[in-house]
Amino acid sequence: MLQREGVRLTHVFDTHTHADHISGAGALRDHTGCDYVMHENSPVGCVSTRVRDGALLLAASIQIKVMHTPGHTRDSICLILSDRILTGDTLFLDEGGAGRDDLPGGDAGAHWESLQRLLALPDHLIVYPAYEYHGHEPSSLAMQRVRNPHLRPRSKDEFAKYVEDLKLGPADWMKDVLKANYSCARDPKAAWIPADLPACELKGTLPQGANEQQVASITAKELKKRLETQTPMLLLDVREPSELSGELGHLDQIVNIPVGAISKRLTELEPYRQQEIITICRSGGRAHTAAQILIQAGFPLVQVLAGGMTAWRKLGYRVTDGNQPAPY
């Protein structure tokens, strides 16, 4: 394309170290002699120019300002031009939200701080993310304030809980991609990568079609009544094991499979396929995701505990604290 258009490539920017594809930047630098630019925190070995927050670069006649926006990764940057902002994975469009924060170097608190910096920029800037999985057209930062769930008003702690309740946990193959990019792999097949998967979104490693599944819910009050009548059901807690003995505790007789492992452990749930399954987490987000995965896999009787263990505890219902069972 460069030869056909008769242009010279002067710069190639990576907005962050990628976990879902092999970067072409190193190969472009080899072929063209261009300047390969990343943030100074980048672990990528073949970067030629490492920039700091606030750096001004001139590419031909275009002035580009660098904003360090950690969160998705430690080395994430956004590139601000006069009429647009290239947001990398710091901000996607509309319901896409933003890049996940559960990969190596991810930090939800840092991501919140970065989003506050974006919100302080002029509303007219058009948002161009690194990915657009859903066919949305770039729109203004003002429009994203309205449409993008990541930009809803929240405290840092509220944002961290929001992200925590959506995460799936990193897919093993993504760790291999990161290692390949750290070492500047030139081979696009240096790591196995599933095709057409929006992997860097919060729910990006969901099985195809799962994110569209509609899920029914059950309130804590109704679940308590049904447990008292000993209605047969599977209580599937999809939090991390360490959370079960935390302040919220857990219900007695649960099966614990973290949401990030559900897709790989469906065979363990096969005996319960025709039984009612109640998915449970801290406040409902991960449980909703787990239910979507199960419904997509053909489990017909799945509901989410609305509000999760937070709602259960607010009603004063008893739990197991991780050591000794207690009555409901």
Residue, then its C-alpha position, 0 to 999 in steps of 0.5 A: m500500500l505504501q508503494r502504491e500510494g507513493v508515501r513514506l511511513t515515518h512513525v508507527f504507534d502501538t497504543h499498548t502491548h497487545a494481548d489478542h494479536i501479534s503486533g505488526a509494528g516491529a515488522l514495519r520498522d524492519h521494512t521501512g525504517c520508521d520510528y516505532v513509538m510506545h510509552e516508556n513503560s512498555p516491555v516491548g524490546c524493539v521500540s525505538t522511541r519511548v514517550r512520556d505523558g504530555a509528549l508532543l510529536l510531529a508526524a509530517s504536519i500533524q501534531i500528536k500529543v501523548m496522554h498516558t492512560p494506564g489501566h488496560t495495561r501499564d503502557s497504555i496511551c491515547l493520542i490526541l489530535s486537533d479533532r480526534i482522539l485515538t483511544g487504543d483500548t482505554l475507551f471503546l465505543d458505546e456498549g463496547g465500554a473499554g479494554r479489560d483490566d484483568l490481564p497482566g499489568g491491568d489495574a481498574g483503579a488506574h483505568w478509572e483515573s485515566l477515564q477521568r482525564l479523558l472526560a476532561l478533554p473537549d467534547h468535540l473530539i471524535v473517539y477512534p478506538a483501537y478496535e470496533y467489534h460491533g460496527h459502530e461509527p466513531s462519535s464525539l466524546a460528548m456522545q460517549r459520555v451518554r452511550n458508554p457504560h465506562l463513562r457513567p459517573r462512579s467513584k473509583d471504588e464503584f468503578a473497580k467493583y463494576v469491572e470486577d463483576l464483569k471480568l472473565g479472567p485472562a484466557d491462557w492463549m492471551k498470555d502467550v500472545l503477550k510474551a510474543n509481543y514482549s519479544c517482538a515476534r515477527d511471525p503473525k502465527a507466533a502464538w495461537i489466536p482464535a479467529d474473530l474473537p473480541a478478546c480485549e473487551l470485558k466479556g470478550t472471551l465469551p463463547q460466540g453468541a453468549n453475550e446475546q442470551q437473555v437471562a431470568s433472575i430470582t430475588a434473594k427473598e424468593l431464593k430463601k423461600r425456595l431453599e426453606t422448602q428444599t426445592p431441588m436446585l444447583l447453587l453455582d457460585v462463580r466468584e473466585p475461591s478466595e472470595l467465598s471466605g470474605e465478608l460476604g461469605h457464601l451459601d451452603q451447599i454451593v458448587n464453586i466454578p469461577v466464571g472464567a472457567i465455566s466454558k472449560r468445565l461444562t462437563e462437570l455441570e452436565p449432571y445438572r443439565q435438566q435441573e434448575i441452576i442459580t448462578i451467584c456472585r458478589s452483585g450479579g454481573r459475573a453470575h449474569t455472564a455465567a448464566q449466558i454461557l450456560i444458556q448458550a450451551g443448552f442448559p434450559l433452567v438457569q437464573v441469576l441471584a439478583g444483586g448477588m451475595t450483596a443483596w442476600r446479606k443486606l436482607g440479613y440472611r445467614v451464610t457460611d463464613g468459609n469455615q462453619p455452616a450457618p442456618y439460612 
